[in-house]
Amino acid sequence: MHLFIKEFLNGNLQKAKHAAGCPCHKRKKPDKAGAAAVLDLTSGSVPRQLLRFTIPLLLSNLLQGFYSIVDMAVVGQFVGSAGLAAVSNAAQLSFVINAVGMGITMGGTVLVARYKGAGNAEGQKRAVGTLFAMTMAAAFGMTVLSLLFYRQAFSLLRVPEAAIEDAEAYMGILCAGTVFVFGYNMVVAIQRGLGDARRPLFFVVLATVVNVLLDLLLVGGLHLGTPGAAAATIVSQAVSFFAAVACLRRQEGALFHVSGKGIRFCRQEALTILRIGLPSAAQTAVVNLSYLLVTGMLNRFDVTVAAAAGAGLKINTFAGMFSWAVGSAVTTMVSQNLGAHQTKRAAKTCKCGLLLATAATASVALLVNLAACPLLGIFDSDPSVIEEGVRYLRICCSFNSLFYGAMYVFDSFATGVGSAGLAFANACLDAVGMRLLLCWLLGFCLNLGAQGIYWGQALSSVLPAMAGGVYFLCGRWKRRTL
């Protein structure tokens, strides 16, 4: 102040203004890039906002799928069909393990988004701190359990004997790195709940580059086989996790204290996260467990079928990624709008998401079928594997796409409104009532073999999609609260 008075009396007005503003220069500058990345999903055109939020999510899904495919492709080319079958089985088991972390973080996304829509900054702080504590506890528990029981799981799945050694070597490393996978999903869940889908995309790009380079070095260059591929995946997830945490620590507004008093359980937030997260975790686990059991059914045939179905499933997931991206956007956008008490906008979000998901998924399914042979050739050059993989894609990717897209959007909508239990029930209908039952009936009871199992997977989403549509149309969700 004395400097301001001195310069003012001397007639130096510019210096006086600068002196008066000196304290402001010591404050932290706003994170303009961060502010631009965060979307206000409670205002503006619904289709436009949904699309703007979906595109970065889709790119993230595609990149994650890309480096997962790089794992399989590099292993398939340098290790062979046995290595490909090993990675396919291990990947299915890791999806089940990671379902717990994904479910808890989904509960965090919904709660953060609801607080964001309501403009409750203190609630966001409590939700984030609680989510950090819960995710780290879950990661520790799942690491211990997975390391103890993954060999027994492979035994139950009847992994082909030629692939069992590679599968166990791959899985042991993945289990040890569970904390990085859980942690990454947690940070991304917080950012998406706030309406930020752009920065998570950057972290996926970082993970993809690291993973691809390490795959080529460890598997292709040093010939470390499936352990090298697993190490590449875990190291890339760790790098991405630490980068994401560093970003949160710098985020403006002091919402995120990822150390000290910031990481703690808040009872109300913990209960809400669990009420949404546990059904979501169970939903993801049931769905992935059903795919794991179907993989076990296919393992009863031979390595050719196991490798072809593994590669076919990996390609088929690309058609589903559009539905996953739209579904994630619908969950966040619906939750924010219900926090702002905009039920009509939430309903319009679901309708726009349904149209977008089904159209995109059908288009990708068509492209996959047209390019089935060259796509399968990325994983394995064995003509018998490619022939069987084409058969898988012709059945599973063609008929299933439209119903799967509708089912996923309706389930994501139910999660966003807080009815995660209904989404779980629908997942059970899809996974157990339809997929496993139909695969068993068509594959073994009617003796259609592997093709019967393919048809069981293709038909599994029909009834769940209809059930989700009935829930949306009935309108009872409008009275749901957290």
LUMKEVO-517285 format. One record per residue (C-alpha): residue in three letters; x, y, z. Coordinates in steps of 0.1 Angstrom, whole numbers, plus 5000, padded with zeros to 4 digits. Example, Ala and Ser with C-alpha at 12.3 -4.5 7.8 and 13.67 -1.06 7.14 Angstrom:
REM residues 2
ala512349555078ser513749895071
This chain:
REM residues 482
met500050005000his502850245009leu504350194974phe500950274958ile500650604978lys504250704970glu503850644932phe500450814932leu501651124949asn504551144924gly502151134895asn503150784882leu499650644877gln500750334858lys503250234884ala500650304911lys498150074894his500849804890ala501749844927ala498049814937gly497849494916cys501049334929pro499349104954cys497148964926his500248854907lys501148624935arg497848434932lys497548124910lys496548194875pro493348034862asp493847714843lys492347834810ala493047504792gly491247324820ala488347554820ala487947514783ala488047134786val485147124811leu481747134795asp478547264811leu476246974802thr473247144818ser472947404791gly473147444753ser471947204725val471546854738pro472746674707arg475646914703gln476846884739leu476346504739leu478446474707arg481146704720phe481346494752thr481146164733ile483946224708pro486846244733leu485445934751leu485245744718leu488745834709ser489845724744asn488045394739leu489545344704leu493045414717gln492645174747gly491344914723phe494244984700tyr496944924725ser495144614737ile495144494701val498844574698asp499444344728met497544054710ala498944134676val502644144687val502143834708gly500343654680gln503143734655phe506143674678val504843394701gly502243224679ser498643104683ala499342964718gly500443304730leu497443464713ala495043224731ala496943294764val496543664762ser492843634752asn492043424782ala494143644806ala492543954792gln489043824799leu489943734835ser491544074840phe488344244829val486444064857ile489044174882asn488944534870ala485144534871val485344614909gly487344924903met485245034873gly482044994893ile483345204923thr484645474900met481245474881gly479645554914gly482145834918thr481345974883val477645984890leu478046154924val480646414912ala478346484882arg475346534905tyr477246774927lys478546954897gly475047004883ala473847134916gly476847374919asn477947214952ala481747254954glu482047124989gly480146814979gln482646764950lys485546774975arg483946514998ala483146294968val486646304954gly488346244987thr486045944995leu486545804960phe490345814963ala490245624997met487745364985thr489545294952met492945244968ala491345004994ala489644814966ala492844794946phe494744644975gly492044384981met491744284945thr495544254941val495744004969leu492743804957ser493743794921leu497343684929leu495943404950phe493343264927tyr494143334890arg495742994884gln492642814897ala490543034874phe492542924844ser492042564855leu488242614856leu488342774822arg490142484807val492742704790pro494442494763glu497542324777ala499642474750ala498742824762ile498542774800glu502142864808asp502043184787ala498643274802glu499943244838ala503043444831tyr500943724816met498343724843gly500743734872ile502144064861leu498744214853cys497544124888ala500544294904gly499744614886thr496044634896val496544954916phe497545144886val494545034865phe492145114894gly493845444901tyr493745554864asn490045464862met489445664894val491045984881val489245964848ala485945904865ile486446234885gln487246434854arg484346294834gly481946364863leu483046724861gly482246734823asp485846704812ala486446434785arg489446594768arg492146564794pro491446184799leu492046154762phe495546294766phe496346044793val495145754770val497345894742leu500245884766ala499545524777thr499145414741val502445554730val504245404760asn502545064755val503245034718leu506845124722leu507344884751asp505544604732leu507844634703leu510844654726leu510044384751val508244134729gly509544204694gly513044314703leu513944134735his511643834729leu510243834764gly506943684752thr503643724771pro505443864803gly506844144782ala503444234768ala501944234803ala504844454816ala504244694787thr500544724797ile501244784834val504045034829ser501845234804gln498945244829ala501345354857val502745644836ser499245754827phe497945734863phe500745944877ala500346204850ala496546224856val497046264894ala499546544888cys496946714866leu494346694893arg496746844919arg497247144897gln493547194889glu492147534898gly489747574927ala491447354953leu488847084948phe491346804947his493546734977val495046394968ser497146384999gly496746435037lys493246535048gly491846535013ile491846145012arg489246035037phe485945845040cys482846065042arg480045845053gln477245985032glu479346005000ala480745655006leu477245515010thr476045684978ile479145574959leu478545214971arg474845224963ile475645304927gly479145154925leu478444804939pro475644724914ser477744884886ala480744664897ala478544364898gln477044444865thr480544474848ala481744164866val478743954856val478944064820asn482743994818leu482343674837ser479843554812tyr482243634784leu484943454804leu482743144807val481843154770thr485643164764gly485842854785met483142684764leu485142764732asn488342634748arg486742294748phe487342274711asp490942344701val493542624700thr492342734665val488842804678ala490242964710ala492643194691ala490043284664ala487343364690gly489743574710ala490843774680gly487143804668leu486043924702lys488744184703ile487644314669asn483944294679thr484644524708phe485444804684ala481844804672gly480844824709met483145104717phe480845354701ser478045244725trp480445254755ala481445614746val477845734741gly476745544773ser479445714794ala478446054781val474745974787thr475545874823thr477346194831met475046424812val471946274827ser473346294862gln474446654859asn470946754845leu469146574873gly471346754898ala470147074881his466546944882gln466246934844thr464346604838lys463146694803arg466746754793ala467846424808ala465146244788lys466246414756thr469846314764cys468745944765lys466845974732cys469746144714gly472145884728leu470045594716leu470045734680leu473745804680ala474745474695thr472645254673ala473645434641ala477345444648thr477445074660ala475644944630ser477945134606val481045004623ala479644644623leu479144674585leu482744794580val484044514603asn482344244582leu483544394550ala487144394562ala487044074584cys489943884567pro492544164568leu491544254603leu492043904616gly495243874597ile496644134621phe496543884649asp497343554632ser498543454598asp497243094602pro494543044574ser492442814597val492343084625ile491343354600glu488543134585glu487143054619gly487443424630val485543534599arg482743294609tyr482743444644leu482443794631arg479743724605ile477543594633cys478343794664cys479044134649ser476244154624phe473044074643asn474144194678ser475144544671leu471844734671phe470444564702tyr473644594720gly473844964714ala470245024726met470844804757tyr474044984767val472545334764phe469445234785asp471645074812ser473845384812phe470845604816ala469545394845thr472945434862gly472945804856val469545854873gly470745644903ser469045314894ala472245114892gly470344814906leu468144804876ala471044824852phe472544524872ala469344324868asn469344394831ala473044284829cys472143964846leu469343904820asp471843974792ala474743764807val473043474824gly469443464812met470443504776arg474143464767leu475243174789leu471942984785leu471743024748cys475342944743trp474942624763leu471642524746leu472842594710gly476442494714phe476042164734cys472442064737leu471642114700asn475242014691leu475842314669gly479342344683ala481242664681gln478742824658gly475942764683ile478042954709tyr478543234684trp474743264679gly474143254716gln476343564720ala474643734690leu471143704704ser471943784740ser471144164739val467544144724leu465444114756pro467744344778ala467344624752met463544594753ala463544584791gly465744904792gly463345074768val460344994790tyr462045144821phe462845464802leu459345504789cys457545434822gly458945754837arg459445634873trp463045744871lys461946104873arg461346064910arg464745914917thr467046094941leu470546024955
